[in-house]
Amino acid sequence: MDRHLLDRLRSVSRSEPDGRRGAFYGWYVVGALFFATFLGVGTRQGFGVFVESWERDFGVSVGTISAAAAVGWVGNGLSQPLFGRLTDAFGGRRVLVASTVAMGLGTVAMAGAQNVFALLVLYGFVVSAAGGGVFPTPAAAVVSRWFQRRRGTAMSFVTFGGSAGGIVLVPFAAYLLLATDWRVAWLAMGGLVLALGVPLLLAIVRSDPGELGLQADGDDHHDERVGAGPRPAVHAQTGPLVAREWPDSFRTSPIWQLSLAYGVCGVTTAMASVHYVRWAATEGISPGTAALAFGLLSAINGAGLLTVGAISDRMQRKNLLGGVYLVRAVAFVMLVALPGVPALWTFAVIGGMSWLATVPLTTSLTADVYGLRHIGTLNGLVTMAHQLGGAAAVLVAGFAFDRFGTYDVSFLAAAALLVVAGLLSLTIRERAYSTRFQPVTAEAAATGRSYPTAAS
């Protein structure tokens, strides 16, 4: 990055001589991560658009294509703890850049797949695994270090990139499929990742505010009083479950509640991402229309994300998280209870209210309860549960469709699991364990600042 540009961006993050403040540099980091998530999640969400084309070109069943998608979810899931550990050890920026390069190259290579085995290798072991180094684990770790008081809001903006990817890239993939073929579509998406995503991450993202002489949330690095020395960082209150070693966290209940509920989240999002367009075809709905409906889902989800993120910084996150799962359960019931076209759009509207809202709530709550020392590793392990749940759901739903010719059983099972996830989330003892609800430390009190008390 150009030295003069870096100095300028650093300067606007600090107080100006006349007392005015510029934009906190952490928001530039959020913007770059938003766009990386836009490309990474949007590209992977486009998989479902091509299922019918691959059935025809490769001469295989929906279940076989689902197996390739399931391998992708497994690869992404197993990579999350690894990337989490690498993020804790070397910083999120290095992990993000290297993973985006690998994901872009793998996406380009998808255009040359000649059979379902190549699809399995490229999508499962390259694109999907590398995607684990982009979102959510490394991105969440970086955001958690740049933000404390507004962690939920910042992570919601980053996650909104995934919704924006669904709004733009899924219909874009469907358009390219209709106008050209699926090979051109994957080539174009890979080119976008390499040409736009990688340079932006290199130019903007820094792993920690300390690299630029800044503090989390844009707190002043120096006391403004004349003659005063450096002001100590304003740390969040410590909590009873902040552990020195990450395995200690798995001796406590919140990490299991979060992981099991997030696993159900993976079951439902993966099932819809891969099978939604294919289900629409069984109802006589074109892939283009189904892709537009998925775009609407993503648009509604984007608005919901920003709202949920802001609210979650002012109340208990677990209540919002439980509500999100229960709303999504209603959406899956509607896919069975209503006829084709009404079901398509009703699911898009109700499902959109909850789609990616679990990401900022889960990652922020994990950081709130267990602290930042091992946040990359812990978020990676929780996200692994999400992805492995998704892998199982994609595979089971695909073979169930081959066996019964319908998705109804899979959708009703998803709804039941979402009710369980909602109850698991609601029973987390956030007030007892979250750092946001603990007494202010002496160090924080000495600075004259503390975090706003979160409402119940």
Secondary structure, DSSP 8 states (H G I E B T S, - for coil): --HHHHHHHHHTTSB-TTS-B---HHHHHHHHHHHHHHHHHHHHHGGGGGHHHHHHHHT--HHHHHHHHHHHHHHHHHHHHHHHHHHHHH-HHHHHHHHHHHHHHHHHHHTT--SHHHHIIIIIIIIHHHHTTTTTHHHHHHHHHH-STTHHHHHHHHHHHHHHHHHHHHHHHHHHHHHS-HHHHHHHHHHHIIIIIHHHHHHH--S-GGGGT--GGG--SB-SSTT--B---------TT--SSGGGGGGSHHHHHHHHHHHHHHHHHHHHHHHHHHHHHHTT--HHHHHHHHHHHHHHHHHHHHHHHHHHTTS-HHHHHHHHHHHHHHHHHHHHHS-HHHHHHHHHHHHHTTTTTHHHHHHHHHHHHH-STTHHHHHHHHHHHHHHHHHHHHHHHHHHHHHHS-SHHHHHHHHHHHHHHHHHHHT--HHHH-GGGS---HHHHHTT--------
